[in-house]
Amino acid sequence: MGKRDVYKGLLADAVRKAGHPPTLGGIEFARELAEAMDFFRASKSDRSLKHFLDEIAARLEPR
């Protein structure tokens, strides 16, 4: 099982534990999760997430 599959399973389990059926595997809650996430803290724990966020920030900076 790949890393993405592990995260997908964790998301579906979390949605289920919160009392909701994960009809789309939990992705239907992506907006709410993203709004509640502390991206700075998360990126300190996950180098690939930090790299991803740094790339997005660099591309969104005005030239």
PDB file with SEQRES, HELIX, SHEET and CRYST1 records, atoms N, CA, C and O in Angstrom:
SEQRES   1 A   63  MET GLY LYS ARG ASP VAL TYR LYS GLY LEU LEU ALA ASP          
SEQRES   2 A   63  ALA VAL ARG LYS ALA GLY HIS PRO PRO THR LEU GLY GLY          
SEQRES   3 A   63  ILE GLU PHE ALA ARG GLU LEU ALA GLU ALA MET ASP PHE          
SEQRES   4 A   63  PHE ARG ALA SER LYS SER ASP ARG SER LEU LYS HIS PHE          
SEQRES   5 A   63  LEU ASP GLU ILE ALA ALA ARG LEU GLU PRO ARG                  
HELIX    1 AA1 LYS A    3  LYS A   17  1                                  15    
HELIX    2 AA2 ILE A   27  PHE A   29  5                                   3    
HELIX    3 AA3 ALA A   30  ALA A   36  1                                   7    
HELIX    4 AA4 PHE A   39  SER A   45  1                                   7    
HELIX    5 AA5 ARG A   47  LEU A   60  1                                  14    
CRYST1    1.000    1.000    1.000  90.00  90.00  90.00 P 1           1          
ATOM      1  N   MET A   1       0.840  -1.171   0.000  1.00  0.00           N  
ATOM      2  CA  MET A   1       0.000   0.000   0.000  1.00  0.00           C  
ATOM      3  C   MET A   1       0.886   1.235   0.000  1.00  0.00           C  
ATOM      4  O   MET A   1       1.803   1.346   0.814  1.00  0.00           O  
ATOM      5  N   GLY A   2       0.614   2.170  -0.916  1.00  0.00           N  
ATOM      6  CA  GLY A   2       1.408   3.386  -1.021  1.00  0.00           C  
ATOM      7  C   GLY A   2       1.031   4.412   0.031  1.00  0.00           C  
ATOM      8  O   GLY A   2       0.015   4.292   0.715  1.00  0.00           O  
ATOM      9  N   LYS A   3       1.879   5.422   0.139  1.00  0.00           N  
ATOM     10  CA  LYS A   3       1.667   6.476   1.131  1.00  0.00           C  
ATOM     11  C   LYS A   3       0.329   7.181   0.918  1.00  0.00           C  
ATOM     12  O   LYS A   3      -0.368   7.499   1.881  1.00  0.00           O  
ATOM     13  N   ARG A   4      -0.031   7.425  -0.343  1.00  0.00           N  
ATOM     14  CA  ARG A   4      -1.302   8.088  -0.632  1.00  0.00           C  
ATOM     15  C   ARG A   4      -2.473   7.233  -0.168  1.00  0.00           C  
ATOM     16  O   ARG A   4      -3.457   7.759   0.352  1.00  0.00           O  
ATOM     17  N   ASP A   5      -2.377   5.933  -0.349  1.00  0.00           N  
ATOM     18  CA  ASP A   5      -3.456   5.050   0.086  1.00  0.00           C  
ATOM     19  C   ASP A   5      -3.611   5.075   1.599  1.00  0.00           C  
ATOM     20  O   ASP A   5      -4.726   4.997   2.115  1.00  0.00           O  
ATOM     21  N   VAL A   6      -2.499   5.184   2.304  1.00  0.00           N  
ATOM     22  CA  VAL A   6      -2.552   5.261   3.767  1.00  0.00           C  
ATOM     23  C   VAL A   6      -3.289   6.531   4.178  1.00  0.00           C  
ATOM     24  O   VAL A   6      -4.166   6.486   5.040  1.00  0.00           O  
ATOM     25  N   TYR A   7      -2.937   7.675   3.561  1.00  0.00           N  
ATOM     26  CA  TYR A   7      -3.594   8.938   3.898  1.00  0.00           C  
ATOM     27  C   TYR A   7      -5.076   8.909   3.547  1.00  0.00           C  
ATOM     28  O   TYR A   7      -5.904   9.423   4.299  1.00  0.00           O  
ATOM     29  N   LYS A   8      -5.410   8.314   2.413  1.00  0.00           N  
ATOM     30  CA  LYS A   8      -6.821   8.201   2.028  1.00  0.00           C  
ATOM     31  C   LYS A   8      -7.597   7.383   3.052  1.00  0.00           C  
ATOM     32  O   LYS A   8      -8.723   7.731   3.408  1.00  0.00           O  
ATOM     33  N   GLY A   9      -6.996   6.300   3.521  1.00  0.00           N  
ATOM     34  CA  GLY A   9      -7.644   5.461   4.531  1.00  0.00           C  
ATOM     35  C   GLY A   9      -7.814   6.199   5.846  1.00  0.00           C  
ATOM     36  O   GLY A   9      -8.857   6.084   6.490  1.00  0.00           O  
ATOM     37  N   LEU A  10      -6.798   6.958   6.254  1.00  0.00           N  
ATOM     38  CA  LEU A  10      -6.887   7.742   7.483  1.00  0.00           C  
ATOM     39  C   LEU A  10      -7.984   8.796   7.384  1.00  0.00           C  
ATOM     40  O   LEU A  10      -8.718   9.027   8.345  1.00  0.00           O  
ATOM     41  N   LEU A  11      -8.093   9.432   6.229  1.00  0.00           N  
ATOM     42  CA  LEU A  11      -9.134  10.435   6.024  1.00  0.00           C  
ATOM     43  C   LEU A  11     -10.519   9.793   6.126  1.00  0.00           C  
ATOM     44  O   LEU A  11     -11.389  10.307   6.829  1.00  0.00           O  
ATOM     45  N   ALA A  12     -10.725   8.693   5.440  1.00  0.00           N  
ATOM     46  CA  ALA A  12     -12.027   8.015   5.489  1.00  0.00           C  
ATOM     47  C   ALA A  12     -12.358   7.579   6.916  1.00  0.00           C  
ATOM     48  O   ALA A  12     -13.500   7.718   7.355  1.00  0.00           O  
ATOM     49  N   ASP A  13     -11.377   7.056   7.639  1.00  0.00           N  
ATOM     50  CA  ASP A  13     -11.602   6.638   9.031  1.00  0.00           C  
ATOM     51  C   ASP A  13     -11.975   7.833   9.912  1.00  0.00           C  
ATOM     52  O   ASP A  13     -12.872   7.732  10.749  1.00  0.00           O  
ATOM     53  N   ALA A  14     -11.292   8.952   9.726  1.00  0.00           N  
ATOM     54  CA  ALA A  14     -11.573  10.144  10.534  1.00  0.00           C  
ATOM     55  C   ALA A  14     -12.985  10.665  10.264  1.00  0.00           C  
ATOM     56  O   ALA A  14     -13.689  11.082  11.183  1.00  0.00           O  
ATOM     57  N   VAL A  15     -13.386  10.637   9.002  1.00  0.00           N  
ATOM     58  CA  VAL A  15     -14.736  11.090   8.644  1.00  0.00           C  
ATOM     59  C   VAL A  15     -15.772  10.167   9.280  1.00  0.00           C  
ATOM     60  O   VAL A  15     -16.775  10.629   9.824  1.00  0.00           O  
ATOM     61  N   ARG A  16     -15.524   8.874   9.208  1.00  0.00           N  
ATOM     62  CA  ARG A  16     -16.435   7.896   9.821  1.00  0.00           C  
ATOM     63  C   ARG A  16     -16.541   8.121  11.330  1.00  0.00           C  
ATOM     64  O   ARG A  16     -17.640   8.132  11.884  1.00  0.00           O  
ATOM     65  N   LYS A  17     -15.392   8.300  11.992  1.00  0.00           N  
ATOM     66  CA  LYS A  17     -15.377   8.516  13.448  1.00  0.00           C  
ATOM     67  C   LYS A  17     -16.092   9.796  13.836  1.00  0.00           C  
ATOM     68  O   LYS A  17     -16.598   9.911  14.953  1.00  0.00           O  
ATOM     69  N   ALA A  18     -16.139  10.762  12.925  1.00  0.00           N  
ATOM     70  CA  ALA A  18     -16.840  12.015  13.187  1.00  0.00           C  
ATOM     71  C   ALA A  18     -18.345  11.870  12.970  1.00  0.00           C  
ATOM     72  O   ALA A  18     -19.103  12.819  13.173  1.00  0.00           O  
ATOM     73  N   GLY A  19     -18.766  10.685  12.560  1.00  0.00           N  
ATOM     74  CA  GLY A  19     -20.193  10.421  12.403  1.00  0.00           C  
ATOM     75  C   GLY A  19     -20.759  10.683  11.028  1.00  0.00           C  
ATOM     76  O   GLY A  19     -21.975  10.793  10.866  1.00  0.00           O  
ATOM     77  N   HIS A  20     -19.893  10.785  10.036  1.00  0.00           N  
ATOM     78  CA  HIS A  20     -20.342  11.038   8.670  1.00  0.00           C  
ATOM     79  C   HIS A  20     -19.953   9.876   7.771  1.00  0.00           C  
ATOM     80  O   HIS A  20     -18.878   9.300   7.940  1.00  0.00           O  
ATOM     81  N   PRO A  21     -20.798   9.526   6.832  1.00  0.00           N  
ATOM     82  CA  PRO A  21     -20.386   8.493   5.869  1.00  0.00           C  
ATOM     83  C   PRO A  21     -19.428   9.102   4.845  1.00  0.00           C  
ATOM     84  O   PRO A  21     -19.752  10.121   4.236  1.00  0.00           O  
ATOM     85  N   PRO A  22     -18.271   8.505   4.647  1.00  0.00           N  
ATOM     86  CA  PRO A  22     -17.323   9.044   3.656  1.00  0.00           C  
ATOM     87  C   PRO A  22     -17.741   8.638   2.243  1.00  0.00           C  
ATOM     88  O   PRO A  22     -17.137   7.758   1.630  1.00  0.00           O  
ATOM     89  N   THR A  23     -18.789   9.297   1.739  1.00  0.00           N  
ATOM     90  CA  THR A  23     -19.353   8.895   0.445  1.00  0.00           C  
ATOM     91  C   THR A  23     -18.360   9.022  -0.701  1.00  0.00           C  
ATOM     92  O   THR A  23     -18.427   8.267  -1.670  1.00  0.00           O  
ATOM     93  N   LEU A  24     -17.444   9.970  -0.594  1.00  0.00           N  
ATOM     94  CA  LEU A  24     -16.405  10.133  -1.625  1.00  0.00           C  
ATOM     95  C   LEU A  24     -15.026   9.858  -1.037  1.00  0.00           C  
ATOM     96  O   LEU A  24     -14.023  10.375  -1.529  1.00  0.00           O  
ATOM     97  N   GLY A  25     -14.980   9.052   0.006  1.00  0.00           N  
ATOM     98  CA  GLY A  25     -13.721   8.735   0.658  1.00  0.00           C  
ATOM     99  C   GLY A  25     -13.259   9.813   1.632  1.00  0.00           C  
ATOM    100  O   GLY A  25     -12.157   9.735   2.174  1.00  0.00           O  
ATOM    101  N   GLY A  26     -14.101  10.813   1.850  1.00  0.00           N  
ATOM    102  CA  GLY A  26     -13.760  11.905   2.755  1.00  0.00           C  
ATOM    103  C   GLY A  26     -13.369  13.177   2.035  1.00  0.00           C  
ATOM    104  O   GLY A  26     -13.324  14.246   2.644  1.00  0.00           O  
ATOM    105  N   ILE A  27     -13.086  13.078   0.751  1.00  0.00           N  
ATOM    106  CA  ILE A  27     -12.641  14.252  -0.007  1.00  0.00           C  
ATOM    107  C   ILE A  27     -13.719  15.329  -0.060  1.00  0.00           C  
ATOM    108  O   ILE A  27     -13.424  16.497  -0.312  1.00  0.00           O  
ATOM    109  N   GLU A  28     -14.966  14.936   0.177  1.00  0.00           N  
ATOM    110  CA  GLU A  28     -16.045  15.921   0.183  1.00  0.00           C  
ATOM    111  C   GLU A  28     -15.905  16.931   1.326  1.00  0.00           C  
ATOM    112  O   GLU A  28     -16.593  17.952   1.339  1.00  0.00           O  
ATOM    113  N   PHE A  29     -15.021  16.651   2.282  1.00  0.00           N  
ATOM    114  CA  PHE A  29     -14.771  17.561   3.394  1.00  0.00           C  
ATOM    115  C   PHE A  29     -13.454  18.325   3.221  1.00  0.00           C  
ATOM    116  O   PHE A  29     -12.968  18.933   4.174  1.00  0.00           O  
ATOM    117  N   ALA A  30     -12.881  18.303   2.036  1.00  0.00           N  
ATOM    118  CA  ALA A  30     -11.569  18.907   1.787  1.00  0.00           C  
ATOM    119  C   ALA A  30     -11.542  20.393   2.117  1.00  0.00           C  
ATOM    120  O   ALA A  30     -10.589  20.868   2.735  1.00  0.00           O  
ATOM    121  N   ARG A  31     -12.566  21.131   1.716  1.00  0.00           N  
ATOM    122  CA  ARG A  31     -12.579  22.574   1.968  1.00  0.00           C  
ATOM    123  C   ARG A  31     -12.538  22.863   3.466  1.00  0.00           C  
ATOM    124  O   ARG A  31     -11.743  23.685   3.921  1.00  0.00           O  
ATOM    125  N   GLU A  32     -13.397  22.184   4.234  1.00  0.00           N  
ATOM    126  CA  GLU A  32     -13.441  22.404   5.676  1.00  0.00           C  
ATOM    127  C   GLU A  32     -12.130  22.015   6.339  1.00  0.00           C  
ATOM    128  O   GLU A  32     -11.659  22.699   7.248  1.00  0.00           O  
ATOM    129  N   LEU A  33     -11.541  20.916   5.884  1.00  0.00           N  
ATOM    130  CA  LEU A  33     -10.267  20.478   6.446  1.00  0.00           C  
ATOM    131  C   LEU A  33      -9.153  21.477   6.140  1.00  0.00           C  
ATOM    132  O   LEU A  33      -8.357  21.814   7.017  1.00  0.00           O  
ATOM    133  N   ALA A  34      -9.099  21.942   4.911  1.00  0.00           N  
ATOM    134  CA  ALA A  34      -8.058  22.894   4.516  1.00  0.00           C  
ATOM    135  C   ALA A  34      -8.191  24.203   5.285  1.00  0.00           C  
ATOM    136  O   ALA A  34      -7.190  24.802   5.679  1.00  0.00           O  
ATOM    137  N   GLU A  35      -9.436  24.648   5.499  1.00  0.00           N  
ATOM    138  CA  GLU A  35      -9.650  25.896   6.234  1.00  0.00           C  
ATOM    139  C   GLU A  35      -9.241  25.755   7.697  1.00  0.00           C  
ATOM    140  O   GLU A  35      -8.818  26.732   8.316  1.00  0.00           O  
ATOM    141  N   ALA A  36      -9.361  24.560   8.254  1.00  0.00           N  
ATOM    142  CA  ALA A  36      -9.046  24.347   9.670  1.00  0.00           C  
ATOM    143  C   ALA A  36      -7.587  23.972   9.910  1.00  0.00           C  
ATOM    144  O   ALA A  36      -7.119  23.986  11.048  1.00  0.00           O  
ATOM    145  N   MET A  37      -6.868  23.637   8.836  1.00  0.00           N  
ATOM    146  CA  MET A  37      -5.503  23.153   8.974  1.00  0.00           C  
ATOM    147  C   MET A  37      -4.506  24.246   9.322  1.00  0.00           C  
ATOM    148  O   MET A  37      -4.625  25.376   8.848  1.00  0.00           O  
ATOM    149  N   ASP A  38      -3.534  23.913  10.140  1.00  0.00           N  
ATOM    150  CA  ASP A  38      -2.414  24.802  10.440  1.00  0.00           C  
ATOM    151  C   ASP A  38      -1.274  24.374   9.509  1.00  0.00           C  
ATOM    152  O   ASP A  38      -0.478  23.497   9.844  1.00  0.00           O  
ATOM    153  N   PHE A  39      -1.213  25.006   8.341  1.00  0.00           N  
ATOM    154  CA  PHE A  39      -0.246  24.593   7.329  1.00  0.00           C  
ATOM    155  C   PHE A  39       1.199  24.831   7.766  1.00  0.00           C  
ATOM    156  O   PHE A  39       2.090  24.069   7.390  1.00  0.00           O  
ATOM    157  N   PHE A  40       1.439  25.871   8.549  1.00  0.00           N  
ATOM    158  CA  PHE A  40       2.796  26.114   9.031  1.00  0.00           C  
ATOM    159  C   PHE A  40       3.257  24.957   9.904  1.00  0.00           C  
ATOM    160  O   PHE A  40       4.349  24.419   9.718  1.00  0.00           O  
ATOM    161  N   ARG A  41       2.425  24.587  10.843  1.00  0.00           N  
ATOM    162  CA  ARG A  41       2.772  23.481  11.746  1.00  0.00           C  
ATOM    163  C   ARG A  41       2.911  22.157  10.977  1.00  0.00           C  
ATOM    164  O   ARG A  41       3.842  21.386  11.210  1.00  0.00           O  
ATOM    165  N   ALA A  42       1.979  21.914  10.070  1.00  0.00           N  
ATOM    166  CA  ALA A  42       2.024  20.674   9.293  1.00  0.00           C  
ATOM    167  C   ALA A  42       3.281  20.612   8.425  1.00  0.00           C  
ATOM    168  O   ALA A  42       3.886  19.550   8.277  1.00  0.00           O  
ATOM    169  N   SER A  43       3.670  21.756   7.851  1.00  0.00           N  
ATOM    170  CA  SER A  43       4.843  21.744   6.967  1.00  0.00           C  
ATOM    171  C   SER A  43       6.142  21.557   7.753  1.00  0.00           C  
ATOM    172  O   SER A  43       7.150  21.132   7.189  1.00  0.00           O  
ATOM    173  N   LYS A  44       6.122  21.871   9.043  1.00  0.00           N  
ATOM    174  CA  LYS A  44       7.303  21.611   9.870  1.00  0.00           C  
ATOM    175  C   LYS A  44       7.488  20.118  10.094  1.00  0.00           C  
ATOM    176  O   LYS A  44       8.602  19.658  10.344  1.00  0.00           O  
ATOM    177  N   SER A  45       6.401  19.360  10.007  1.00  0.00           N  
ATOM    178  CA  SER A  45       6.457  17.922  10.242  1.00  0.00           C  
ATOM    179  C   SER A  45       6.630  17.117   8.964  1.00  0.00           C  
ATOM    180  O   SER A  45       7.021  15.951   9.014  1.00  0.00           O  
ATOM    181  N   ASP A  46       6.347  17.724   7.824  1.00  0.00           N  
ATOM    182  CA  ASP A  46       6.366  16.981   6.560  1.00  0.00           C  
ATOM    183  C   ASP A  46       7.112  17.806   5.512  1.00  0.00           C  
ATOM    184  O   ASP A  46       6.598  18.809   5.017  1.00  0.00           O  
ATOM    185  N   ARG A  47       8.331  17.372   5.180  1.00  0.00           N  
ATOM    186  CA  ARG A  47       9.173  18.113   4.227  1.00  0.00           C  
ATOM    187  C   ARG A  47       8.532  18.246   2.856  1.00  0.00           C  
ATOM    188  O   ARG A  47       8.648  19.292   2.218  1.00  0.00           O  
ATOM    189  N   SER A  48       7.858  17.204   2.398  1.00  0.00           N  
ATOM    190  CA  SER A  48       7.265  17.283   1.066  1.00  0.00           C  
ATOM    191  C   SER A  48       6.116  18.289   1.048  1.00  0.00           C  
ATOM    192  O   SER A  48       5.922  18.977   0.046  1.00  0.00           O  
ATOM    193  N   LEU A  49       5.362  18.387   2.126  1.00  0.00           N  
ATOM    194  CA  LEU A  49       4.299  19.397   2.208  1.00  0.00           C  
ATOM    195  C   LEU A  49       4.919  20.787   2.219  1.00  0.00           C  
ATOM    196  O   LEU A  49       4.412  21.690   1.553  1.00  0.00           O  
ATOM    197  N   LYS A  50       5.999  20.974   2.957  1.00  0.00           N  
ATOM    198  CA  LYS A  50       6.679  22.274   2.987  1.00  0.00           C  
ATOM    199  C   LYS A  50       7.162  22.662   1.596  1.00  0.00           C  
ATOM    200  O   LYS A  50       6.996  23.807   1.174  1.00  0.00           O  
ATOM    201  N   HIS A  51       7.749  21.727   0.897  1.00  0.00           N  
ATOM    202  CA  HIS A  51       8.218  21.995  -0.463  1.00  0.00           C  
ATOM    203  C   HIS A  51       7.040  22.399  -1.353  1.00  0.00           C  
ATOM    204  O   HIS A  51       7.136  23.367  -2.108  1.00  0.00           O  
ATOM    205  N   PHE A  52       5.949  21.671  -1.267  1.00  0.00           N  
ATOM    206  CA  PHE A  52       4.752  21.958  -2.057  1.00  0.00           C  
ATOM    207  C   PHE A  52       4.235  23.368  -1.752  1.00  0.00           C  
ATOM    208  O   PHE A  52       3.959  24.137  -2.673  1.00  0.00           O  
ATOM    209  N   LEU A  53       4.104  23.707  -0.476  1.00  0.00           N  
ATOM    210  CA  LEU A  53       3.592  25.021  -0.089  1.00  0.00           C  
ATOM    211  C   LEU A  53       4.543  26.136  -0.506  1.00  0.00           C  
ATOM    212  O   LEU A  53       4.097  27.205  -0.921  1.00  0.00           O  
ATOM    213  N   ASP A  54       5.850  25.896  -0.400  1.00  0.00           N  
ATOM    214  CA  ASP A  54       6.828  26.889  -0.841  1.00  0.00           C  
ATOM    215  C   ASP A  54       6.723  27.135  -2.342  1.00  0.00           C  
ATOM    216  O   ASP A  54       6.830  28.275  -2.794  1.00  0.00           O  
ATOM    217  N   GLU A  55       6.514  26.076  -3.113  1.00  0.00           N  
ATOM    218  CA  GLU A  55       6.362  26.204  -4.565  1.00  0.00           C  
ATOM    219  C   GLU A  55       5.113  27.008  -4.913  1.00  0.00           C  
ATOM    220  O   GLU A  55       5.150  27.873  -5.787  1.00  0.00           O  
ATOM    221  N   ILE A  56       4.016  26.721  -4.231  1.00  0.00           N  
ATOM    222  CA  ILE A  56       2.781  27.471  -4.486  1.00  0.00           C  
ATOM    223  C   ILE A  56       2.985  28.948  -4.151  1.00  0.00           C  
ATOM    224  O   ILE A  56       2.614  29.822  -4.934  1.00  0.00           O  
ATOM    225  N   ALA A  57       3.577  29.224  -2.984  1.00  0.00           N  
ATOM    226  CA  ALA A  57       3.801  30.605  -2.565  1.00  0.00           C  
ATOM    227  C   ALA A  57       4.675  31.343  -3.578  1.00  0.00           C  
ATOM    228  O   ALA A  57       4.403  32.499  -3.904  1.00  0.00           O  
ATOM    229  N   ALA A  58       5.708  30.692  -4.072  1.00  0.00           N  
ATOM    230  CA  ALA A  58       6.607  31.326  -5.042  1.00  0.00           C  
ATOM    231  C   ALA A  58       5.878  31.662  -6.338  1.00  0.00           C  
ATOM    232  O   ALA A  58       6.138  32.697  -6.952  1.00  0.00           O  
ATOM    233  N   ARG A  59       4.979  30.800  -6.745  1.00  0.00           N  
ATOM    234  CA  ARG A  59       4.257  31.033  -7.996  1.00  0.00           C  
ATOM    235  C   ARG A  59       3.145  32.083  -7.843  1.00  0.00           C  
ATOM    236  O   ARG A  59       2.732  32.701  -8.824  1.00  0.00           O  
ATOM    237  N   LEU A  60       2.671  32.276  -6.626  1.00  0.00           N  
ATOM    238  CA  LEU A  60       1.614  33.256  -6.398  1.00  0.00           C  
ATOM    239  C   LEU A  60       2.155  34.651  -6.082  1.00  0.00           C  
ATOM    240  O   LEU A  60       1.392  35.617  -6.061  1.00  0.00           O  
ATOM    241  N   GLU A  61       3.447  34.764  -5.838  1.00  0.00           N  
ATOM    242  CA  GLU A  61       4.041  36.079  -5.569  1.00  0.00           C  
ATOM    243  C   GLU A  61       3.989  36.936  -6.813  1.00  0.00           C  
ATOM    244  O   GLU A  61       4.276  36.469  -7.915  1.00  0.00           O  
ATOM    245  N   PRO A  62       3.619  38.200  -6.634  1.00  0.00           N  
ATOM    246  CA  PRO A  62       3.593  39.093  -7.810  1.00  0.00           C  
ATOM    247  C   PRO A  62       5.018  39.338  -8.305  1.00  0.00           C  
ATOM    248  O   PRO A  62       5.964  39.398  -7.520  1.00  0.00           O  
ATOM    249  N   ARG A  63       5.145  39.474  -9.597  1.00  0.00           N  
ATOM    250  CA  ARG A  63       6.469  39.689 -10.196  1.00  0.00           C  
ATOM    251  C   ARG A  63       6.757  41.134 -10.393  1.00  0.00           C  
ATOM    252  O   ARG A  63       7.827  41.489 -10.886  1.00  0.00           O  
TER     253      ARG A  63                                                      
END                                                                             
